Amino acid sequence: MKKLLLAASASAWMVLNAAAIPTLQLDASPATYDNSSSTTISTTPNFTLYALLNSLTPTAGTTYDIVAAIEPKQTTPASLGSFLFNGSTVNVTSDMSFNNGGNPGLPPHGVYATYYKEFAFAWNPANKFNNYDVSLVSGTHTGPTTSATGNALYMSFNVDITALDAGYTLWFDLIQLDANGNVIANEPFSHAAQGGTGGSSVPDGGSTVMLLGVAMLGLGWAKRKISA
């Protein structure tokens, strides 16, 4: 009976722990979690970005995108170098879109005008792992470990920001869109990711922490400001 009770308690803990982890998260490797900005920041300009889904079943009828945005914000066209995303070169800003601030975004978001690029992807059901809270990982982040008995899904993307101009970096968001292209979910601001070379990990002189969310089909690109 004691063994049964212990097993039941362990199962209940696993359920509660999984429920506490956000549905959408971003992680990176090599990277560390910066508590001052509540962001996972890469420690090298060439790194792996991970999209994490706290489920083995993506929501039917929806799509998922990675959003890469220039930080600090850039409001006019300029030649600011380039970056690689899964081997594809993106020239900044000519290959990117600009949000003109015409949409308030998802509550309680605010609009943050800058250039961004969206990358659509599909979850691979073979990429199972045992989920974890990115914000609680100490030391160097190494990303998810594939497990046949995992309770969540991940996708990995190779990113290289070496060729970005000095002083600039990329902020990443993971968003979920409905069939009409409306953003219906994104990772919490504390579970976003950022390239660590160039740019500031805390925009606006450290007074705020930003959360990005992108709406497609003219809905604009939004970034939530959270008081630090």
mmCIF file of the C-alpha atoms, coordinates in Angstrom:
data_MODEL
# 
_entry.id   MODEL 
# 
loop_
_atom_site.group_PDB 
_atom_site.id 
_atom_site.type_symbol 
_atom_site.label_atom_id 
_atom_site.label_alt_id 
_atom_site.label_comp_id 
_atom_site.label_asym_id 
_atom_site.label_entity_id 
_atom_site.label_seq_id 
_atom_site.pdbx_PDB_ins_code 
_atom_site.Cartn_x 
_atom_site.Cartn_y 
_atom_site.Cartn_z 
_atom_site.occupancy 
_atom_site.B_iso_or_equiv 
_atom_site.pdbx_formal_charge 
_atom_site.auth_seq_id 
_atom_site.auth_comp_id 
_atom_site.auth_asym_id 
_atom_site.auth_atom_id 
_atom_site.pdbx_PDB_model_num 
ATOM 1   C CA . MET A 1 1   ? 0.000  0.000  0.000   1.00 0.00 ? 1   MET A CA 1 
ATOM 2   C CA . LYS A 1 2   ? 2.844  2.375  0.864   1.00 0.00 ? 2   LYS A CA 1 
ATOM 3   C CA . LYS A 1 3   ? 4.434  1.787  -2.554  1.00 0.00 ? 3   LYS A CA 1 
ATOM 4   C CA . LEU A 1 4   ? 1.098  2.486  -4.245  1.00 0.00 ? 4   LEU A CA 1 
ATOM 5   C CA . LEU A 1 5   ? 0.714  5.737  -2.315  1.00 0.00 ? 5   LEU A CA 1 
ATOM 6   C CA . LEU A 1 6   ? 4.235  6.799  -3.238  1.00 0.00 ? 6   LEU A CA 1 
ATOM 7   C CA . ALA A 1 7   ? 3.598  6.003  -6.877  1.00 0.00 ? 7   ALA A CA 1 
ATOM 8   C CA . ALA A 1 8   ? 0.343  7.964  -6.823  1.00 0.00 ? 8   ALA A CA 1 
ATOM 9   C CA . SER A 1 9   ? 2.079  10.926 -5.194  1.00 0.00 ? 9   SER A CA 1 
ATOM 10  C CA . ALA A 1 10  ? 4.844  10.864 -7.799  1.00 0.00 ? 10  ALA A CA 1 
ATOM 11  C CA . SER A 1 11  ? 2.298  10.768 -10.625 1.00 0.00 ? 11  SER A CA 1 
ATOM 12  C CA . ALA A 1 12  ? 0.363  13.683 -9.133  1.00 0.00 ? 12  ALA A CA 1 
ATOM 13  C CA . TRP A 1 13  ? 3.592  15.708 -8.818  1.00 0.00 ? 13  TRP A CA 1 
ATOM 14  C CA . MET A 1 14  ? 4.442  15.088 -12.466 1.00 0.00 ? 14  MET A CA 1 
ATOM 15  C CA . VAL A 1 15  ? 0.977  16.246 -13.559 1.00 0.00 ? 15  VAL A CA 1 
ATOM 16  C CA . LEU A 1 16  ? 1.173  19.413 -11.441 1.00 0.00 ? 16  LEU A CA 1 
ATOM 17  C CA . ASN A 1 17  ? 4.714  20.144 -12.621 1.00 0.00 ? 17  ASN A CA 1 
ATOM 18  C CA . ALA A 1 18  ? 3.714  19.779 -16.279 1.00 0.00 ? 18  ALA A CA 1 
ATOM 19  C CA . ALA A 1 19  ? 0.712  22.036 -15.734 1.00 0.00 ? 19  ALA A CA 1 
ATOM 20  C CA . ALA A 1 20  ? 2.943  24.780 -14.285 1.00 0.00 ? 20  ALA A CA 1 
ATOM 21  C CA . ILE A 1 21  ? 5.169  24.890 -17.372 1.00 0.00 ? 21  ILE A CA 1 
ATOM 22  C CA . PRO A 1 22  ? 4.012  27.342 -20.072 1.00 0.00 ? 22  PRO A CA 1 
ATOM 23  C CA . THR A 1 23  ? 2.464  25.858 -23.201 1.00 0.00 ? 23  THR A CA 1 
ATOM 24  C CA . LEU A 1 24  ? 4.980  27.677 -25.389 1.00 0.00 ? 24  LEU A CA 1 
ATOM 25  C CA . GLN A 1 25  ? 8.626  28.368 -24.548 1.00 0.00 ? 25  GLN A CA 1 
ATOM 26  C CA . LEU A 1 26  ? 11.881 29.204 -26.280 1.00 0.00 ? 26  LEU A CA 1 
ATOM 27  C CA . ASP A 1 27  ? 15.289 27.922 -25.266 1.00 0.00 ? 27  ASP A CA 1 
ATOM 28  C CA . ALA A 1 28  ? 18.762 28.235 -26.794 1.00 0.00 ? 28  ALA A CA 1 
ATOM 29  C CA . SER A 1 29  ? 22.127 26.505 -26.624 1.00 0.00 ? 29  SER A CA 1 
ATOM 30  C CA . PRO A 1 30  ? 24.682 27.529 -25.620 1.00 0.00 ? 30  PRO A CA 1 
ATOM 31  C CA . ALA A 1 31  ? 22.882 30.110 -23.519 1.00 0.00 ? 31  ALA A CA 1 
ATOM 32  C CA . THR A 1 32  ? 22.171 31.242 -19.995 1.00 0.00 ? 32  THR A CA 1 
ATOM 33  C CA . TYR A 1 33  ? 19.078 32.630 -18.333 1.00 0.00 ? 33  TYR A CA 1 
ATOM 34  C CA . ASP A 1 34  ? 19.448 36.312 -17.492 1.00 0.00 ? 34  ASP A CA 1 
ATOM 35  C CA . ASN A 1 35  ? 17.360 37.046 -14.406 1.00 0.00 ? 35  ASN A CA 1 
ATOM 36  C CA . SER A 1 36  ? 17.648 40.807 -14.789 1.00 0.00 ? 36  SER A CA 1 
ATOM 37  C CA . SER A 1 37  ? 15.828 40.747 -18.139 1.00 0.00 ? 37  SER A CA 1 
ATOM 38  C CA . SER A 1 38  ? 13.976 37.421 -17.632 1.00 0.00 ? 38  SER A CA 1 
ATOM 39  C CA . THR A 1 39  ? 15.319 36.150 -20.948 1.00 0.00 ? 39  THR A CA 1 
ATOM 40  C CA . THR A 1 40  ? 17.344 33.224 -22.238 1.00 0.00 ? 40  THR A CA 1 
ATOM 41  C CA . ILE A 1 41  ? 20.352 34.787 -24.000 1.00 0.00 ? 41  ILE A CA 1 
ATOM 42  C CA . SER A 1 42  ? 22.812 32.966 -26.229 1.00 0.00 ? 42  SER A CA 1 
ATOM 43  C CA . THR A 1 43  ? 26.447 33.059 -25.186 1.00 0.00 ? 43  THR A CA 1 
ATOM 44  C CA . THR A 1 44  ? 27.814 32.776 -28.745 1.00 0.00 ? 44  THR A CA 1 
ATOM 45  C CA . PRO A 1 45  ? 26.718 34.379 -32.046 1.00 0.00 ? 45  PRO A CA 1 
ATOM 46  C CA . ASN A 1 46  ? 26.174 30.918 -33.559 1.00 0.00 ? 46  ASN A CA 1 
ATOM 47  C CA . PHE A 1 47  ? 23.619 28.959 -31.541 1.00 0.00 ? 47  PHE A CA 1 
ATOM 48  C CA . THR A 1 48  ? 20.654 26.595 -31.647 1.00 0.00 ? 48  THR A CA 1 
ATOM 49  C CA . LEU A 1 49  ? 17.210 28.011 -30.943 1.00 0.00 ? 49  LEU A CA 1 
ATOM 50  C CA . TYR A 1 50  ? 14.565 25.618 -29.579 1.00 0.00 ? 50  TYR A CA 1 
ATOM 51  C CA . ALA A 1 51  ? 10.794 25.949 -29.790 1.00 0.00 ? 51  ALA A CA 1 
ATOM 52  C CA . LEU A 1 52  ? 9.143  23.976 -26.993 1.00 0.00 ? 52  LEU A CA 1 
ATOM 53  C CA . LEU A 1 53  ? 5.518  22.805 -26.877 1.00 0.00 ? 53  LEU A CA 1 
ATOM 54  C CA . ASN A 1 54  ? 4.127  21.529 -23.585 1.00 0.00 ? 54  ASN A CA 1 
ATOM 55  C CA . SER A 1 55  ? 2.056  18.872 -25.342 1.00 0.00 ? 55  SER A CA 1 
ATOM 56  C CA . LEU A 1 56  ? 2.448  15.934 -27.704 1.00 0.00 ? 56  LEU A CA 1 
ATOM 57  C CA . THR A 1 57  ? -0.483 17.151 -29.804 1.00 0.00 ? 57  THR A CA 1 
ATOM 58  C CA . PRO A 1 58  ? -0.303 20.567 -31.511 1.00 0.00 ? 58  PRO A CA 1 
ATOM 59  C CA . THR A 1 59  ? -3.679 22.304 -31.717 1.00 0.00 ? 59  THR A CA 1 
ATOM 60  C CA . ALA A 1 60  ? -5.493 21.325 -34.903 1.00 0.00 ? 60  ALA A CA 1 
ATOM 61  C CA . GLY A 1 61  ? -6.287 24.144 -37.324 1.00 0.00 ? 61  GLY A CA 1 
ATOM 62  C CA . THR A 1 62  ? -3.500 26.376 -36.050 1.00 0.00 ? 62  THR A CA 1 
ATOM 63  C CA . THR A 1 63  ? 0.040  27.123 -37.166 1.00 0.00 ? 63  THR A CA 1 
ATOM 64  C CA . TYR A 1 64  ? 3.225  28.044 -35.337 1.00 0.00 ? 64  TYR A CA 1 
ATOM 65  C CA . ASP A 1 65  ? 5.907  30.605 -36.235 1.00 0.00 ? 65  ASP A CA 1 
ATOM 66  C CA . ILE A 1 66  ? 9.259  31.722 -34.912 1.00 0.00 ? 66  ILE A CA 1 
ATOM 67  C CA . VAL A 1 67  ? 9.590  35.505 -35.038 1.00 0.00 ? 67  VAL A CA 1 
ATOM 68  C CA . ALA A 1 68  ? 13.012 37.150 -35.226 1.00 0.00 ? 68  ALA A CA 1 
ATOM 69  C CA . ALA A 1 69  ? 13.010 40.904 -34.564 1.00 0.00 ? 69  ALA A CA 1 
ATOM 70  C CA . ILE A 1 70  ? 15.764 43.508 -34.648 1.00 0.00 ? 70  ILE A CA 1 
ATOM 71  C CA . GLU A 1 71  ? 16.746 44.841 -31.235 1.00 0.00 ? 71  GLU A CA 1 
ATOM 72  C CA . PRO A 1 72  ? 17.110 47.691 -30.465 1.00 0.00 ? 72  PRO A CA 1 
ATOM 73  C CA . LYS A 1 73  ? 14.194 48.805 -32.600 1.00 0.00 ? 73  LYS A CA 1 
ATOM 74  C CA . GLN A 1 74  ? 14.835 49.987 -36.131 1.00 0.00 ? 74  GLN A CA 1 
ATOM 75  C CA . THR A 1 75  ? 12.137 52.218 -37.629 1.00 0.00 ? 75  THR A CA 1 
ATOM 76  C CA . THR A 1 76  ? 13.709 53.147 -40.987 1.00 0.00 ? 76  THR A CA 1 
ATOM 77  C CA . PRO A 1 77  ? 15.184 50.998 -43.798 1.00 0.00 ? 77  PRO A CA 1 
ATOM 78  C CA . ALA A 1 78  ? 18.902 50.424 -43.358 1.00 0.00 ? 78  ALA A CA 1 
ATOM 79  C CA . SER A 1 79  ? 21.711 48.026 -44.211 1.00 0.00 ? 79  SER A CA 1 
ATOM 80  C CA . LEU A 1 80  ? 22.519 46.426 -40.864 1.00 0.00 ? 80  LEU A CA 1 
ATOM 81  C CA . GLY A 1 81  ? 24.233 43.257 -42.004 1.00 0.00 ? 81  GLY A CA 1 
ATOM 82  C CA . SER A 1 82  ? 22.521 39.877 -42.070 1.00 0.00 ? 82  SER A CA 1 
ATOM 83  C CA . PHE A 1 83  ? 21.804 36.725 -40.103 1.00 0.00 ? 83  PHE A CA 1 
ATOM 84  C CA . LEU A 1 84  ? 21.355 33.044 -40.910 1.00 0.00 ? 84  LEU A CA 1 
ATOM 85  C CA . PHE A 1 85  ? 18.268 31.088 -39.914 1.00 0.00 ? 85  PHE A CA 1 
ATOM 86  C CA . ASN A 1 86  ? 18.529 27.366 -40.669 1.00 0.00 ? 86  ASN A CA 1 
ATOM 87  C CA . GLY A 1 87  ? 21.002 28.133 -43.435 1.00 0.00 ? 87  GLY A CA 1 
ATOM 88  C CA . SER A 1 88  ? 18.948 30.869 -45.121 1.00 0.00 ? 88  SER A CA 1 
ATOM 89  C CA . THR A 1 89  ? 20.418 34.370 -45.239 1.00 0.00 ? 89  THR A CA 1 
ATOM 90  C CA . VAL A 1 90  ? 18.200 37.251 -44.107 1.00 0.00 ? 90  VAL A CA 1 
ATOM 91  C CA . ASN A 1 91  ? 19.435 40.733 -45.010 1.00 0.00 ? 91  ASN A CA 1 
ATOM 92  C CA . VAL A 1 92  ? 18.586 43.377 -42.436 1.00 0.00 ? 92  VAL A CA 1 
ATOM 93  C CA . THR A 1 93  ? 16.354 45.222 -43.148 1.00 0.00 ? 93  THR A CA 1 
ATOM 94  C CA . SER A 1 94  ? 15.650 44.560 -46.838 1.00 0.00 ? 94  SER A CA 1 
ATOM 95  C CA . ASP A 1 95  ? 14.464 40.974 -46.313 1.00 0.00 ? 95  ASP A CA 1 
ATOM 96  C CA . MET A 1 96  ? 12.325 41.844 -43.303 1.00 0.00 ? 96  MET A CA 1 
ATOM 97  C CA . SER A 1 97  ? 8.889  43.365 -42.660 1.00 0.00 ? 97  SER A CA 1 
ATOM 98  C CA . PHE A 1 98  ? 8.168  46.488 -40.670 1.00 0.00 ? 98  PHE A CA 1 
ATOM 99  C CA . ASN A 1 99  ? 5.373  46.917 -38.168 1.00 0.00 ? 99  ASN A CA 1 
ATOM 100 C CA . ASN A 1 100 ? 3.947  50.431 -38.441 1.00 0.00 ? 100 ASN A CA 1 
ATOM 101 C CA . GLY A 1 101 ? 2.249  50.313 -35.060 1.00 0.00 ? 101 GLY A CA 1 
ATOM 102 C CA . GLY A 1 102 ? -1.268 50.122 -36.462 1.00 0.00 ? 102 GLY A CA 1 
ATOM 103 C CA . ASN A 1 103 ? -2.475 47.289 -34.273 1.00 0.00 ? 103 ASN A CA 1 
ATOM 104 C CA . PRO A 1 104 ? -2.583 47.071 -30.470 1.00 0.00 ? 104 PRO A CA 1 
ATOM 105 C CA . GLY A 1 105 ? -1.740 43.346 -30.539 1.00 0.00 ? 105 GLY A CA 1 
ATOM 106 C CA . LEU A 1 106 ? -2.798 40.774 -28.001 1.00 0.00 ? 106 LEU A CA 1 
ATOM 107 C CA . PRO A 1 107 ? -3.854 42.183 -24.631 1.00 0.00 ? 107 PRO A CA 1 
ATOM 108 C CA . PRO A 1 108 ? -1.977 43.308 -22.626 1.00 0.00 ? 108 PRO A CA 1 
ATOM 109 C CA . HIS A 1 109 ? 0.552  43.900 -25.410 1.00 0.00 ? 109 HIS A CA 1 
ATOM 110 C CA . GLY A 1 110 ? 1.625  47.203 -26.806 1.00 0.00 ? 110 GLY A CA 1 
ATOM 111 C CA . VAL A 1 111 ? 2.972  47.859 -30.268 1.00 0.00 ? 111 VAL A CA 1 
ATOM 112 C CA . TYR A 1 112 ? 6.736  48.108 -30.702 1.00 0.00 ? 112 TYR A CA 1 
ATOM 113 C CA . ALA A 1 113 ? 7.721  49.306 -34.163 1.00 0.00 ? 113 ALA A CA 1 
ATOM 114 C CA . THR A 1 114 ? 10.711 47.480 -35.628 1.00 0.00 ? 114 THR A CA 1 
ATOM 115 C CA . TYR A 1 115 ? 11.703 45.131 -38.448 1.00 0.00 ? 115 TYR A CA 1 
ATOM 116 C CA . TYR A 1 116 ? 10.995 41.425 -38.072 1.00 0.00 ? 116 TYR A CA 1 
ATOM 117 C CA . LYS A 1 117 ? 10.995 38.137 -39.966 1.00 0.00 ? 117 LYS A CA 1 
ATOM 118 C CA . GLU A 1 118 ? 8.614  35.198 -39.452 1.00 0.00 ? 118 GLU A CA 1 
ATOM 119 C CA . PHE A 1 119 ? 9.531  31.559 -39.979 1.00 0.00 ? 119 PHE A CA 1 
ATOM 120 C CA . ALA A 1 120 ? 6.662  29.050 -40.138 1.00 0.00 ? 120 ALA A CA 1 
ATOM 121 C CA . PHE A 1 121 ? 7.327  25.465 -39.099 1.00 0.00 ? 121 PHE A CA 1 
ATOM 122 C CA . ALA A 1 122 ? 5.572  22.189 -38.290 1.00 0.00 ? 122 ALA A CA 1 
ATOM 123 C CA . TRP A 1 123 ? 6.196  20.121 -35.162 1.00 0.00 ? 123 TRP A CA 1 
ATOM 124 C CA . ASN A 1 124 ? 7.935  16.776 -35.680 1.00 0.00 ? 124 ASN A CA 1 
ATOM 125 C CA . PRO A 1 125 ? 6.167  14.109 -33.566 1.00 0.00 ? 125 PRO A CA 1 
ATOM 126 C CA . ALA A 1 126 ? 9.469  12.240 -33.256 1.00 0.00 ? 126 ALA A CA 1 
ATOM 127 C CA . ASN A 1 127 ? 11.039 15.157 -31.340 1.00 0.00 ? 127 ASN A CA 1 
ATOM 128 C CA . LYS A 1 128 ? 9.778  14.179 -27.899 1.00 0.00 ? 128 LYS A CA 1 
ATOM 129 C CA . PHE A 1 129 ? 11.449 15.283 -24.687 1.00 0.00 ? 129 PHE A CA 1 
ATOM 130 C CA . ASN A 1 130 ? 10.673 15.556 -20.983 1.00 0.00 ? 130 ASN A CA 1 
ATOM 131 C CA . ASN A 1 131 ? 9.545  19.137 -20.566 1.00 0.00 ? 131 ASN A CA 1 
ATOM 132 C CA . TYR A 1 132 ? 11.174 21.627 -18.225 1.00 0.00 ? 132 TYR A CA 1 
ATOM 133 C CA . ASP A 1 133 ? 10.771 25.266 -17.258 1.00 0.00 ? 133 ASP A CA 1 
ATOM 134 C CA . VAL A 1 134 ? 13.390 27.221 -19.200 1.00 0.00 ? 134 VAL A CA 1 
ATOM 135 C CA . SER A 1 135 ? 13.460 30.003 -16.621 1.00 0.00 ? 135 SER A CA 1 
ATOM 136 C CA . LEU A 1 136 ? 14.550 27.555 -13.902 1.00 0.00 ? 136 LEU A CA 1 
ATOM 137 C CA . VAL A 1 137 ? 17.547 26.111 -15.752 1.00 0.00 ? 137 VAL A CA 1 
ATOM 138 C CA . SER A 1 138 ? 20.790 27.132 -14.040 1.00 0.00 ? 138 SER A CA 1 
ATOM 139 C CA . GLY A 1 139 ? 24.170 27.354 -15.702 1.00 0.00 ? 139 GLY A CA 1 
ATOM 140 C CA . THR A 1 140 ? 24.665 26.802 -19.415 1.00 0.00 ? 140 THR A CA 1 
ATOM 141 C CA . HIS A 1 141 ? 21.544 25.757 -21.320 1.00 0.00 ? 141 HIS A CA 1 
ATOM 142 C CA . THR A 1 142 ? 22.037 22.687 -23.509 1.00 0.00 ? 142 THR A CA 1 
ATOM 143 C CA . GLY A 1 143 ? 18.481 22.384 -24.840 1.00 0.00 ? 143 GLY A CA 1 
ATOM 144 C CA . PRO A 1 144 ? 16.048 19.463 -24.737 1.00 0.00 ? 144 PRO A CA 1 
ATOM 145 C CA . THR A 1 145 ? 17.148 15.824 -24.782 1.00 0.00 ? 145 THR A CA 1 
ATOM 146 C CA . THR A 1 146 ? 15.202 13.522 -27.095 1.00 0.00 ? 146 THR A CA 1 
ATOM 147 C CA . SER A 1 147 ? 13.248 10.847 -25.225 1.00 0.00 ? 147 SER A CA 1 
ATOM 148 C CA . ALA A 1 148 ? 10.907 8.226  -26.681 1.00 0.00 ? 148 ALA A CA 1 
ATOM 149 C CA . THR A 1 149 ? 8.776  8.551  -23.532 1.00 0.00 ? 149 THR A CA 1 
ATOM 150 C CA . GLY A 1 150 ? 8.833  12.345 -23.461 1.00 0.00 ? 150 GLY A CA 1 
ATOM 151 C CA . ASN A 1 151 ? 5.755  14.422 -22.609 1.00 0.00 ? 151 ASN A CA 1 
ATOM 152 C CA . ALA A 1 152 ? 6.424  17.393 -24.909 1.00 0.00 ? 152 ALA A CA 1 
ATOM 153 C CA . LEU A 1 153 ? 7.667  18.341 -28.395 1.00 0.00 ? 153 LEU A CA 1 
ATOM 154 C CA . TYR A 1 154 ? 10.555 20.478 -29.580 1.00 0.00 ? 154 TYR A CA 1 
ATOM 155 C CA . MET A 1 155 ? 11.919 21.857 -32.843 1.00 0.00 ? 155 MET A CA 1 
ATOM 156 C CA . SER A 1 156 ? 15.453 23.155 -33.322 1.00 0.00 ? 156 SER A CA 1 
ATOM 157 C CA . PHE A 1 157 ? 16.752 25.947 -35.574 1.00 0.00 ? 157 PHE A CA 1 
ATOM 158 C CA . ASN A 1 158 ? 20.351 26.939 -36.327 1.00 0.00 ? 158 ASN A CA 1 
ATOM 159 C CA . VAL A 1 159 ? 20.926 30.676 -35.936 1.00 0.00 ? 159 VAL A CA 1 
ATOM 160 C CA . ASP A 1 160 ? 24.021 32.726 -36.696 1.00 0.00 ? 160 ASP A CA 1 
ATOM 161 C CA . ILE A 1 161 ? 24.069 36.476 -36.006 1.00 0.00 ? 161 ILE A CA 1 
ATOM 162 C CA . THR A 1 162 ? 27.804 36.945 -36.595 1.00 0.00 ? 162 THR A CA 1 
ATOM 163 C CA . ALA A 1 163 ? 27.178 39.151 -39.646 1.00 0.00 ? 163 ALA A CA 1 
ATOM 164 C CA . LEU A 1 164 ? 24.796 41.549 -37.890 1.00 0.00 ? 164 LEU A CA 1 
ATOM 165 C CA . ASP A 1 165 ? 26.137 45.064 -37.462 1.00 0.00 ? 165 ASP A CA 1 
ATOM 166 C CA . ALA A 1 166 ? 27.667 45.848 -34.082 1.00 0.00 ? 166 ALA A CA 1 
ATOM 167 C CA . GLY A 1 167 ? 25.121 47.025 -31.543 1.00 0.00 ? 167 GLY A CA 1 
ATOM 168 C CA . TYR A 1 168 ? 22.261 44.917 -32.930 1.00 0.00 ? 168 TYR A CA 1 
ATOM 169 C CA . THR A 1 169 ? 20.885 41.525 -32.009 1.00 0.00 ? 169 THR A CA 1 
ATOM 170 C CA . LEU A 1 170 ? 17.718 39.471 -32.489 1.00 0.00 ? 170 LEU A CA 1 
ATOM 171 C CA . TRP A 1 171 ? 14.812 38.915 -30.136 1.00 0.00 ? 171 TRP A CA 1 
ATOM 172 C CA . PHE A 1 172 ? 12.842 35.704 -30.703 1.00 0.00 ? 172 PHE A CA 1 
ATOM 173 C CA . ASP A 1 173 ? 9.214  34.859 -30.044 1.00 0.00 ? 173 ASP A CA 1 
ATOM 174 C CA . LEU A 1 174 ? 7.195  31.692 -30.553 1.00 0.00 ? 174 LEU A CA 1 
ATOM 175 C CA . ILE A 1 175 ? 3.639  32.379 -31.681 1.00 0.00 ? 175 ILE A CA 1 
ATOM 176 C CA . GLN A 1 176 ? 0.531  30.345 -32.478 1.00 0.00 ? 176 GLN A CA 1 
ATOM 177 C CA . LEU A 1 177 ? -1.940 31.548 -35.107 1.00 0.00 ? 177 LEU A CA 1 
ATOM 178 C CA . ASP A 1 178 ? -5.497 30.563 -35.973 1.00 0.00 ? 178 ASP A CA 1 
ATOM 179 C CA . ALA A 1 179 ? -6.738 29.733 -39.471 1.00 0.00 ? 179 ALA A CA 1 
ATOM 180 C CA . ASN A 1 180 ? -7.219 33.453 -40.204 1.00 0.00 ? 180 ASN A CA 1 
ATOM 181 C CA . GLY A 1 181 ? -3.651 34.355 -39.270 1.00 0.00 ? 181 GLY A CA 1 
ATOM 182 C CA . ASN A 1 182 ? -4.527 35.928 -35.930 1.00 0.00 ? 182 ASN A CA 1 
ATOM 183 C CA . VAL A 1 183 ? -2.077 35.446 -33.062 1.00 0.00 ? 183 VAL A CA 1 
ATOM 184 C CA . ILE A 1 184 ? -3.845 33.443 -30.376 1.00 0.00 ? 184 ILE A CA 1 
ATOM 185 C CA . ALA A 1 185 ? -0.908 32.518 -28.142 1.00 0.00 ? 185 ALA A CA 1 
ATOM 186 C CA . ASN A 1 186 ? 2.763  33.200 -27.554 1.00 0.00 ? 186 ASN A CA 1 
ATOM 187 C CA . GLU A 1 187 ? 5.382  32.384 -24.952 1.00 0.00 ? 187 GLU A CA 1 
ATOM 188 C CA . PRO A 1 188 ? 5.374  34.378 -21.707 1.00 0.00 ? 188 PRO A CA 1 
ATOM 189 C CA . PHE A 1 189 ? 7.847  37.279 -21.710 1.00 0.00 ? 189 PHE A CA 1 
ATOM 190 C CA . SER A 1 190 ? 9.958  35.322 -19.216 1.00 0.00 ? 190 SER A CA 1 
ATOM 191 C CA . HIS A 1 191 ? 10.314 32.416 -21.648 1.00 0.00 ? 191 HIS A CA 1 
ATOM 192 C CA . ALA A 1 192 ? 11.507 34.253 -24.773 1.00 0.00 ? 192 ALA A CA 1 
ATOM 193 C CA . ALA A 1 193 ? 15.036 34.146 -26.192 1.00 0.00 ? 193 ALA A CA 1 
ATOM 194 C CA . GLN A 1 194 ? 17.588 36.566 -27.554 1.00 0.00 ? 194 GLN A CA 1 
ATOM 195 C CA . GLY A 1 195 ? 20.893 36.521 -29.367 1.00 0.00 ? 195 GLY A CA 1 
ATOM 196 C CA . GLY A 1 196 ? 23.641 37.678 -27.040 1.00 0.00 ? 196 GLY A CA 1 
ATOM 197 C CA . THR A 1 197 ? 26.137 39.332 -29.374 1.00 0.00 ? 197 THR A CA 1 
ATOM 198 C CA . GLY A 1 198 ? 25.557 43.052 -29.913 1.00 0.00 ? 198 GLY A CA 1 
ATOM 199 C CA . GLY A 1 199 ? 22.537 45.029 -28.813 1.00 0.00 ? 199 GLY A CA 1 
ATOM 200 C CA . SER A 1 200 ? 21.156 45.317 -25.302 1.00 0.00 ? 200 SER A CA 1 
ATOM 201 C CA . SER A 1 201 ? 19.579 42.480 -23.329 1.00 0.00 ? 201 SER A CA 1 
ATOM 202 C CA . VAL A 1 202 ? 17.335 45.045 -21.628 1.00 0.00 ? 202 VAL A CA 1 
ATOM 203 C CA . PRO A 1 203 ? 15.953 47.606 -24.135 1.00 0.00 ? 203 PRO A CA 1 
ATOM 204 C CA . ASP A 1 204 ? 15.120 51.231 -23.302 1.00 0.00 ? 204 ASP A CA 1 
ATOM 205 C CA . GLY A 1 205 ? 18.184 51.691 -21.117 1.00 0.00 ? 205 GLY A CA 1 
ATOM 206 C CA . GLY A 1 206 ? 17.152 48.844 -18.824 1.00 0.00 ? 206 GLY A CA 1 
ATOM 207 C CA . SER A 1 207 ? 13.835 50.393 -17.798 1.00 0.00 ? 207 SER A CA 1 
ATOM 208 C CA . THR A 1 208 ? 11.670 47.749 -19.423 1.00 0.00 ? 208 THR A CA 1 
ATOM 209 C CA . VAL A 1 209 ? 11.659 44.143 -20.538 1.00 0.00 ? 209 VAL A CA 1 
ATOM 210 C CA . MET A 1 210 ? 10.078 43.462 -23.897 1.00 0.00 ? 210 MET A CA 1 
ATOM 211 C CA . LEU A 1 211 ? 7.819  40.654 -25.068 1.00 0.00 ? 211 LEU A CA 1 
ATOM 212 C CA . LEU A 1 212 ? 7.250  40.215 -28.784 1.00 0.00 ? 212 LEU A CA 1 
ATOM 213 C CA . GLY A 1 213 ? 4.188  38.825 -30.456 1.00 0.00 ? 213 GLY A CA 1 
ATOM 214 C CA . VAL A 1 214 ? 3.407  38.996 -34.152 1.00 0.00 ? 214 VAL A CA 1 
ATOM 215 C CA . ALA A 1 215 ? 0.039  39.103 -35.882 1.00 0.00 ? 215 ALA A CA 1 
ATOM 216 C CA . MET A 1 216 ? -0.052 38.131 -39.536 1.00 0.00 ? 216 MET A CA 1 
ATOM 217 C CA . LEU A 1 217 ? -2.214 39.381 -42.391 1.00 0.00 ? 217 LEU A CA 1 
ATOM 218 C CA . GLY A 1 218 ? -1.836 43.044 -41.496 1.00 0.00 ? 218 GLY A CA 1 
ATOM 219 C CA . LEU A 1 219 ? -2.411 42.609 -37.782 1.00 0.00 ? 219 LEU A CA 1 
ATOM 220 C CA . GLY A 1 220 ? 1.105  43.859 -37.047 1.00 0.00 ? 220 GLY A CA 1 
ATOM 221 C CA . TRP A 1 221 ? 3.949  43.069 -34.728 1.00 0.00 ? 221 TRP A CA 1 
ATOM 222 C CA . ALA A 1 222 ? 3.546  43.679 -31.013 1.00 0.00 ? 222 ALA A CA 1 
ATOM 223 C CA . LYS A 1 223 ? 5.884  43.742 -28.059 1.00 0.00 ? 223 LYS A CA 1 
ATOM 224 C CA . ARG A 1 224 ? 4.779  43.823 -24.460 1.00 0.00 ? 224 ARG A CA 1 
ATOM 225 C CA . LYS A 1 225 ? 6.586  46.080 -22.029 1.00 0.00 ? 225 LYS A CA 1 
ATOM 226 C CA . ILE A 1 226 ? 6.943  44.688 -18.527 1.00 0.00 ? 226 ILE A CA 1 
ATOM 227 C CA . SER A 1 227 ? 8.335  46.843 -15.774 1.00 0.00 ? 227 SER A CA 1 
ATOM 228 C CA . ALA A 1 228 ? 11.668 45.523 -14.674 1.00 0.00 ? 228 ALA A CA 1 
# 
